[in-house]
């Protein structure tokens, strides 16, 4: 019988080969200020009022820089649903603030992060990300060197794009079942964890391969890396064990939901814990 190991354990193995480059905190302007009585529920971006769920930790301390995680939902589930679906918050190893933006709906009622015809280097909601980052850095004590992005499906495609065009601001990205709409040139480099099911019919795995190739190019990594203890999701690490900004490629095989439905495009069980561990390893 083939032995399986939870993805959290896989990442522990993958990351245990050495320490990445030391992380230096970059305190935002909000450090030392009293936090708002209630987190903001909306923000103006691109001339529109946009909904957002902001979740500071219960023990938020205004003198301690917090990691910041943006989580982007897909085409059919809103930010309230993916907050539960992703399961990120319970697995934060360090003080972390979570931000769940709300996408706009198109004429068919599906959520979007860009307008038709937007160029890859200027999707509509890059401005939303910028506005949210500025607002969070002003209202709260944020470690600007520990800003991360997470996404599933269409939200993964958007997060993948942000990792390129906002690579100077994003420390790490983790996506599941996403595509790619990247310009030829990216800014900065990012630590990345990319999960994709080869049986995914909604977003073909070829899109995941393209994203992996783009990330390797962005981070200056060789394409010939080997898997390390490829259990569970078959994670493969690109980049030296003691290097910053690795790329983890995880072609998972979670084909069925907990209810038994065949759905290889899903957010696999345990992914939230694995993502947060990966981010914690990067700083």
Buried (B, 14 or more C-beta within 10 A) or exposed (E): EEEEBBBBBBBBBBBEEEEBEEBEBBBBBBBEBEBEEEBBEEBEBBEEEBBBBBBBBEEBEBEBBBBBBBBBBBBEBBBEEBBEBBBBBEBBEBBBBBBBBBBBEEEEEEBBBBEEEBEBBEBBBBBBBBBBBEBBBEBBBBBBBBBBBBBBBBBBBBBBBBBBBBBEBBBBBBBBBBBBBBBEEBBBBBBBBBBBBBBBEBBBBEBBBBBBEBBBBBBEBEEEBEEBBBBBBBBBBBBBBEBBBBBBBBBBEBBEBEEEEEBBBBBBEBBBBBBBBBBBBBB
